Structure formats: structure tokens, C-alpha cells
Amino acid sequence: MREDDLATPVVTHLEAANDTVTVALEEPYDHYGNRGQVDVYARVRDPPRTDYLVELKADAAVRRATGTNEILRQFRRMERYFYRGDDHGLRRRLGRTEPGVHLLLLFAPTATCVDHVAAHADLYETLDPETTVEGVDARRTVAFPVGLDNPATLRLCSVNGRAGIDTEPFHAAVPDDSRLADALAEAGVGVEGDADPDVSASGDR
């Protein structure tokens, strides 16, 4: 699976779920030499305005990376520098009850990516979901998307926070007939302590 195969359903989902959304791919930023680009940048203009910064990782990117720290550095660089300039202004809003920025690190639902995340679960799982960006409440999510073939129902199975990749809540959230279920089974990743993980791999996707 390529990163394009992730980007297309993510963009389609954002556009279908919001009436007034602007989406950009490979959006660059440059703050005093701290250069980078965001795979998917979306700004939902319905009040209160909400931004989505999405870093995508498929098999090739996982294989190329020198390690988990490199992937996390890219993700944190996006968080730290994307708004440090005039191009992507971020408004603070009094009385906001939901995060104003969603920082998403999405892995392809493949055995290669599942194996990588499981092998480095202690780093990914401890990434705190709660943060602030330029004084605005934000949420970090490290996850595998499910429902890629039907962007209207696309959702995320998160691995940071309370439900790690080897926990019962995570596996309970994975549909039996999904690519992610297949990938978990192929990689041999089940619930910690289970001798025979109950992960089904069937169905047409």
C-alpha cells in the first residue's frame, strides 16, 4: 500500500464530512530553516474553525526510516513549526470545547506497518493525546484507519493513549472484515497474554 492510497480516502472523508473545508496536499512550511511539509492539511471553516494536520506512513516510508525516532521527529516538527509564520494563522477561540487542531500520524493497515508499530509500541503509545498549539487545544492521534474503501465510514483505531495495539479495547475496535484485521493476523499481533489471539481475517475489502 502506498501513501497515495491513504491520502485519497482521508481527503474524500474530510470533504464529505464538512461543508466548508479547504484541503491541501504536501503543504510546505519553513520557519527559519525548519522546513517540512504536511502530507494532508485541512481547514474546516465551520465555526469553530478546526485544522487537521496529517502525516501518512505506508510500507515504503516505514522501511526507509532509520528508526521510530525519525518518524516521531517528523511528526513533532510538523506540530512545532507549521504555525510559526504568517501562512497558516491559527485563531484562538474563547469557549471552545473541542480541540482546534488535530495532529494525526496515520499508518497503513498492512502487516509491515503493524509489525513496526507493535515493535515500538512503548514509544507510540506514550505520545500524549492532549497538547496545545499556539495556545489552542490540540489532540495528537497515532492510528490505523479502517474503512478505506468507503471514506464515508472511515474511522481511526488509535494506538496512543489508553488503548495500545496489544490491548483488548484496540482489538475490539477493529472490524473482523477489515484490512487491519488481516494485517494484525499476518503480523501475529494479538492481545497481550492471549495464546490464541481472536483476530479474524475475512471478507472483501
Short mmCIF file of the C-alpha atoms (twelve columns), coordinates in Angstrom:
data_MODEL
# 
_entry.id   MODEL 
# 
loop_
_atom_site.group_PDB 
_atom_site.id 
_atom_site.type_symbol 
_atom_site.label_atom_id 
_atom_site.label_alt_id 
_atom_site.label_comp_id 
_atom_site.label_asym_id 
_atom_site.label_seq_id 
_atom_site.Cartn_x 
_atom_site.Cartn_y 
_atom_site.Cartn_z 
_atom_site.pdbx_PDB_model_num 
ATOM 1   C CA . MET A 1   0.000   0.000   0.000  1 
ATOM 2   C CA . ARG A 2   1.287   3.460   -0.929 1 
ATOM 3   C CA . GLU A 3   0.767   6.743   0.884  1 
ATOM 4   C CA . ASP A 4   -1.437  7.889   -2.027 1 
ATOM 5   C CA . ASP A 5   -3.772  5.018   -1.142 1 
ATOM 6   C CA . LEU A 6   -4.101  6.551   2.324  1 
ATOM 7   C CA . ALA A 7   -4.324  10.185  1.251  1 
ATOM 8   C CA . THR A 8   -7.220  9.739   -1.182 1 
ATOM 9   C CA . PRO A 9   -9.768  8.292   1.291  1 
ATOM 10  C CA . VAL A 10  -8.645  10.680  4.035  1 
ATOM 11  C CA . VAL A 11  -9.231  13.689  1.771  1 
ATOM 12  C CA . THR A 12  -12.525 12.273  0.499  1 
ATOM 13  C CA . HIS A 13  -13.693 11.702  4.068  1 
ATOM 14  C CA . LEU A 14  -12.810 15.245  5.180  1 
ATOM 15  C CA . GLU A 15  -14.556 16.772  2.170  1 
ATOM 16  C CA . ALA A 16  -17.665 14.608  2.623  1 
ATOM 17  C CA . ALA A 17  -17.909 15.233  6.365  1 
ATOM 18  C CA . ASN A 18  -17.606 19.041  6.187  1 
ATOM 19  C CA . ASP A 19  -19.427 21.612  4.078  1 
ATOM 20  C CA . THR A 20  -16.727 24.273  4.159  1 
ATOM 21  C CA . VAL A 21  -13.308 22.653  4.085  1 
ATOM 22  C CA . THR A 22  -10.102 23.548  2.272  1 
ATOM 23  C CA . VAL A 23  -7.669  20.688  1.680  1 
ATOM 24  C CA . ALA A 24  -4.053  20.852  0.539  1 
ATOM 25  C CA . LEU A 25  -1.623  18.014  -0.144 1 
ATOM 26  C CA . GLU A 26  2.117   18.223  0.529  1 
ATOM 27  C CA . GLU A 27  1.623   21.626  2.182  1 
ATOM 28  C CA . PRO A 28  5.074   23.155  2.848  1 
ATOM 29  C CA . TYR A 29  6.243   25.203  5.793  1 
ATOM 30  C CA . ASP A 30  9.514   26.975  6.526  1 
ATOM 31  C CA . HIS A 31  10.289  28.614  9.851  1 
ATOM 32  C CA . TYR A 32  13.848  29.945  9.988  1 
ATOM 33  C CA . GLY A 33  15.288  26.908  8.265  1 
ATOM 34  C CA . ASN A 34  12.962  24.382  9.894  1 
ATOM 35  C CA . ARG A 35  11.494  23.121  6.648  1 
ATOM 36  C CA . GLY A 36  8.958   20.394  6.147  1 
ATOM 37  C CA . GLN A 37  5.693   19.510  4.550  1 
ATOM 38  C CA . VAL A 38  2.400   18.134  5.760  1 
ATOM 39  C CA . ASP A 39  1.008   15.223  3.768  1 
ATOM 40  C CA . VAL A 40  -2.589  16.440  4.202  1 
ATOM 41  C CA . TYR A 41  -3.605  19.824  5.594  1 
ATOM 42  C CA . ALA A 42  -7.298  20.581  6.000  1 
ATOM 43  C CA . ARG A 43  -9.012  23.632  7.437  1 
ATOM 44  C CA . VAL A 44  -12.698 23.273  8.307  1 
ATOM 45  C CA . ARG A 45  -14.195 26.746  8.312  1 
ATOM 46  C CA . ASP A 46  -17.497 25.958  10.013 1 
ATOM 47  C CA . PRO A 47  -17.360 27.646  13.409 1 
ATOM 48  C CA . PRO A 48  -15.429 26.951  15.423 1 
ATOM 49  C CA . ARG A 49  -12.697 26.635  12.816 1 
ATOM 50  C CA . THR A 50  -10.722 23.399  13.076 1 
ATOM 51  C CA . ASP A 51  -7.484  22.289  11.432 1 
ATOM 52  C CA . TYR A 52  -6.224  18.803  10.580 1 
ATOM 53  C CA . LEU A 53  -2.522  18.112  10.028 1 
ATOM 54  C CA . VAL A 54  -1.981  14.567  8.775  1 
ATOM 55  C CA . GLU A 55  1.295   12.661  8.454  1 
ATOM 56  C CA . LEU A 56  0.923   9.428   6.460  1 
ATOM 57  C CA . LYS A 57  3.192   6.394   6.689  1 
ATOM 58  C CA . ALA A 58  2.922   3.395   4.390  1 
ATOM 59  C CA . ASP A 59  5.257   0.413   3.944  1 
ATOM 60  C CA . ALA A 60  7.978   2.201   1.975  1 
ATOM 61  C CA . ALA A 61  8.268   5.050   4.488  1 
ATOM 62  C CA . VAL A 62  8.486   2.616   7.400  1 
ATOM 63  C CA . ARG A 63  11.223  0.637   5.655  1 
ATOM 64  C CA . ARG A 64  13.177  3.787   4.725  1 
ATOM 65  C CA . ALA A 65  13.073  5.301   8.203  1 
ATOM 66  C CA . THR A 66  16.209  4.874   10.273 1 
ATOM 67  C CA . GLY A 67  14.011  4.240   13.292 1 
ATOM 68  C CA . THR A 68  10.914  5.199   15.225 1 
ATOM 69  C CA . ASN A 69  12.596  8.345   16.494 1 
ATOM 70  C CA . GLU A 70  12.923  9.612   12.912 1 
ATOM 71  C CA . ILE A 71  9.189   9.184   12.298 1 
ATOM 72  C CA . LEU A 72  8.313   10.859  15.585 1 
ATOM 73  C CA . ARG A 73  10.736  13.708  14.885 1 
ATOM 74  C CA . GLN A 74  8.966   14.398  11.574 1 
ATOM 75  C CA . PHE A 75  5.621   14.366  13.345 1 
ATOM 76  C CA . ARG A 76  6.761   16.659  16.163 1 
ATOM 77  C CA . ARG A 77  8.477   19.026  13.720 1 
ATOM 78  C CA . MET A 78  5.145   19.440  11.934 1 
ATOM 79  C CA . GLU A 79  3.474   20.225  15.257 1 
ATOM 80  C CA . ARG A 80  6.183   22.630  16.364 1 
ATOM 81  C CA . TYR A 81  6.772   24.703  13.248 1 
ATOM 82  C CA . PHE A 82  3.747   24.556  10.941 1 
ATOM 83  C CA . TYR A 83  2.054   27.567  12.543 1 
ATOM 84  C CA . ARG A 84  5.226   29.562  13.215 1 
ATOM 85  C CA . GLY A 85  4.657   32.043  10.422 1 
ATOM 86  C CA . ASP A 86  2.063   34.053  8.555  1 
ATOM 87  C CA . ASP A 87  0.904   31.391  6.106  1 
ATOM 88  C CA . HIS A 88  -1.182  29.219  8.425  1 
ATOM 89  C CA . GLY A 89  -2.639  31.500  11.068 1 
ATOM 90  C CA . LEU A 90  -4.431  29.855  13.956 1 
ATOM 91  C CA . ARG A 91  -7.246  31.599  15.806 1 
ATOM 92  C CA . ARG A 92  -7.807  31.212  19.487 1 
ATOM 93  C CA . ARG A 93  -11.449 30.994  20.446 1 
ATOM 94  C CA . LEU A 94  -12.934 31.531  23.856 1 
ATOM 95  C CA . GLY A 95  -15.390 28.889  24.979 1 
ATOM 96  C CA . ARG A 96  -14.084 26.216  22.593 1 
ATOM 97  C CA . THR A 97  -14.966 22.757  23.911 1 
ATOM 98  C CA . GLU A 98  -13.283 20.637  21.213 1 
ATOM 99  C CA . PRO A 99  -9.650  20.668  20.014 1 
ATOM 100 C CA . GLY A 100 -8.881  23.347  17.455 1 
ATOM 101 C CA . VAL A 101 -6.111  21.298  15.863 1 
ATOM 102 C CA . HIS A 102 -5.966  17.557  15.181 1 
ATOM 103 C CA . LEU A 103 -2.441  16.183  14.690 1 
ATOM 104 C CA . LEU A 104 -2.724  12.769  13.031 1 
ATOM 105 C CA . LEU A 105 0.015   10.204  12.423 1 
ATOM 106 C CA . LEU A 106 -1.667  7.512   10.324 1 
ATOM 107 C CA . PHE A 107 -0.118  4.169   9.421  1 
ATOM 108 C CA . ALA A 108 -1.295  1.988   6.553  1 
ATOM 109 C CA . PRO A 109 -3.225  -1.114  7.675  1 
ATOM 110 C CA . THR A 110 -0.545  -3.524  6.460  1 
ATOM 111 C CA . ALA A 111 1.478   -6.230  8.166  1 
ATOM 112 C CA . THR A 112 4.673   -4.183  7.685  1 
ATOM 113 C CA . CYS A 113 3.226   -1.133  9.458  1 
ATOM 114 C CA . VAL A 114 1.518   -3.220  12.154 1 
ATOM 115 C CA . ASP A 115 4.784   -5.016  12.866 1 
ATOM 116 C CA . HIS A 116 6.642   -1.680  13.063 1 
ATOM 117 C CA . VAL A 117 4.135   -0.084  15.443 1 
ATOM 118 C CA . ALA A 118 3.944   -3.185  17.623 1 
ATOM 119 C CA . ALA A 119 7.736   -3.434  17.822 1 
ATOM 120 C CA . HIS A 120 7.956   0.175   19.020 1 
ATOM 121 C CA . ALA A 121 4.678   0.348   20.910 1 
ATOM 122 C CA . ASP A 122 6.277   1.814   24.024 1 
ATOM 123 C CA . LEU A 123 7.175   4.962   22.060 1 
ATOM 124 C CA . TYR A 124 3.957   5.388   20.091 1 
ATOM 125 C CA . GLU A 125 1.579   4.521   22.926 1 
ATOM 126 C CA . THR A 126 3.092   7.062   25.309 1 
ATOM 127 C CA . LEU A 127 2.628   10.012  22.926 1 
ATOM 128 C CA . ASP A 128 0.272   12.186  24.962 1 
ATOM 129 C CA . PRO A 129 -3.000  12.830  23.082 1 
ATOM 130 C CA . GLU A 130 -3.528  16.177  24.834 1 
ATOM 131 C CA . THR A 131 -1.442  19.220  23.904 1 
ATOM 132 C CA . THR A 132 -1.709  22.835  22.794 1 
ATOM 133 C CA . VAL A 133 -0.556  24.503  19.581 1 
ATOM 134 C CA . GLU A 134 -0.034  28.260  19.665 1 
ATOM 135 C CA . GLY A 135 -2.293  28.409  22.719 1 
ATOM 136 C CA . VAL A 136 -5.088  26.374  21.091 1 
ATOM 137 C CA . ASP A 137 -6.133  22.995  22.467 1 
ATOM 138 C CA . ALA A 138 -4.960  20.198  20.180 1 
ATOM 139 C CA . ARG A 139 -5.141  16.414  20.026 1 
ATOM 140 C CA . ARG A 140 -2.444  14.015  18.856 1 
ATOM 141 C CA . THR A 141 -3.589  10.702  17.392 1 
ATOM 142 C CA . VAL A 142 -1.395  7.814   16.248 1 
ATOM 143 C CA . ALA A 143 -3.691  5.389   14.475 1 
ATOM 144 C CA . PHE A 144 -4.547  2.927   11.732 1 
ATOM 145 C CA . PRO A 145 -7.502  3.913   9.514  1 
ATOM 146 C CA . VAL A 146 -10.242 1.383   8.813  1 
ATOM 147 C CA . GLY A 147 -12.912 1.659   6.122  1 
ATOM 148 C CA . LEU A 148 -10.537 2.951   3.451  1 
ATOM 149 C CA . ASP A 149 -12.746 1.595   0.672  1 
ATOM 150 C CA . ASN A 150 -15.715 3.592   1.937  1 
ATOM 151 C CA . PRO A 151 -14.497 7.031   3.041  1 
ATOM 152 C CA . ALA A 152 -17.976 7.912   4.332  1 
ATOM 153 C CA . THR A 153 -17.445 5.433   7.166  1 
ATOM 154 C CA . LEU A 154 -13.684 5.849   7.599  1 
ATOM 155 C CA . ARG A 155 -12.583 5.862   11.222 1 
ATOM 156 C CA . LEU A 156 -9.366  5.547   13.195 1 
ATOM 157 C CA . CYS A 157 -8.124  2.838   15.550 1 
ATOM 158 C CA . SER A 158 -5.810  4.754   17.850 1 
ATOM 159 C CA . VAL A 159 -2.742  3.232   19.487 1 
ATOM 160 C CA . ASN A 160 -1.679  6.132   21.721 1 
ATOM 161 C CA . GLY A 161 -3.338  6.964   24.967 1 
ATOM 162 C CA . ARG A 162 -5.217  4.208   26.732 1 
ATOM 163 C CA . ALA A 163 -5.697  1.566   24.024 1 
ATOM 164 C CA . GLY A 164 -2.362  0.190   22.851 1 
ATOM 165 C CA . ILE A 165 -2.046  -2.119  19.864 1 
ATOM 166 C CA . ASP A 166 -1.911  -5.233  22.090 1 
ATOM 167 C CA . THR A 167 -4.904  -4.344  24.273 1 
ATOM 168 C CA . GLU A 168 -8.435  -5.698  24.249 1 
ATOM 169 C CA . PRO A 169 -10.056 -2.272  23.568 1 
ATOM 170 C CA . PHE A 170 -7.917  -1.802  20.453 1 
ATOM 171 C CA . HIS A 171 -8.675  -5.253  19.032 1 
ATOM 172 C CA . ALA A 172 -12.366 -4.915  19.892 1 
ATOM 173 C CA . ALA A 173 -12.468 -1.731  17.772 1 
ATOM 174 C CA . VAL A 174 -11.001 -3.458  14.703 1 
ATOM 175 C CA . PRO A 175 -13.705 -4.805  12.342 1 
ATOM 176 C CA . ASP A 176 -13.291 -8.515  11.629 1 
ATOM 177 C CA . ASP A 177 -13.610 -7.981  7.860  1 
ATOM 178 C CA . SER A 178 -11.060 -5.184  7.591  1 
ATOM 179 C CA . ARG A 179 -7.592  -4.850  6.123  1 
ATOM 180 C CA . LEU A 180 -6.336  -4.031  9.593  1 
ATOM 181 C CA . ALA A 181 -7.665  -7.328  10.975 1 
ATOM 182 C CA . ASP A 182 -5.833  -9.154  8.186  1 
ATOM 183 C CA . ALA A 183 -2.637  -7.223  8.916  1 
ATOM 184 C CA . LEU A 184 -2.806  -7.938  12.649 1 
ATOM 185 C CA . ALA A 185 -3.249  -11.630 11.955 1 
ATOM 186 C CA . GLU A 186 -0.415  -11.712 9.405  1 
ATOM 187 C CA . ALA A 187 1.930   -9.889  11.786 1 
ATOM 188 C CA . GLY A 188 0.866   -12.105 14.684 1 
ATOM 189 C CA . VAL A 189 -0.162  -9.187  16.885 1 
ATOM 190 C CA . GLY A 190 -2.898  -10.057 19.360 1 
ATOM 191 C CA . VAL A 191 -3.945  -9.076  22.854 1 
ATOM 192 C CA . GLU A 192 -1.043  -9.284  25.301 1 
ATOM 193 C CA . GLY A 193 -1.221  -12.534 27.233 1 
ATOM 194 C CA . ASP A 194 -3.550  -14.299 24.792 1 
ATOM 195 C CA . ALA A 195 -2.110  -17.553 23.470 1 
ATOM 196 C CA . ASP A 196 -4.558  -17.624 20.564 1 
ATOM 197 C CA . PRO A 197 -5.462  -14.031 19.609 1 
ATOM 198 C CA . ASP A 198 -9.040  -13.688 18.452 1 
ATOM 199 C CA . VAL A 199 -8.395  -11.752 15.270 1 
ATOM 200 C CA . SER A 200 -10.485 -12.752 12.247 1 
ATOM 201 C CA . ALA A 201 -9.230  -12.093 8.731  1 
ATOM 202 C CA . SER A 202 -12.052 -12.447 6.273  1 
ATOM 203 C CA . GLY A 203 -14.282 -10.501 3.952  1 
ATOM 204 C CA . ASP A 204 -13.962 -8.475  0.769  1 
ATOM 205 C CA . ARG A 205 -12.391 -5.056  1.079  1 
# 
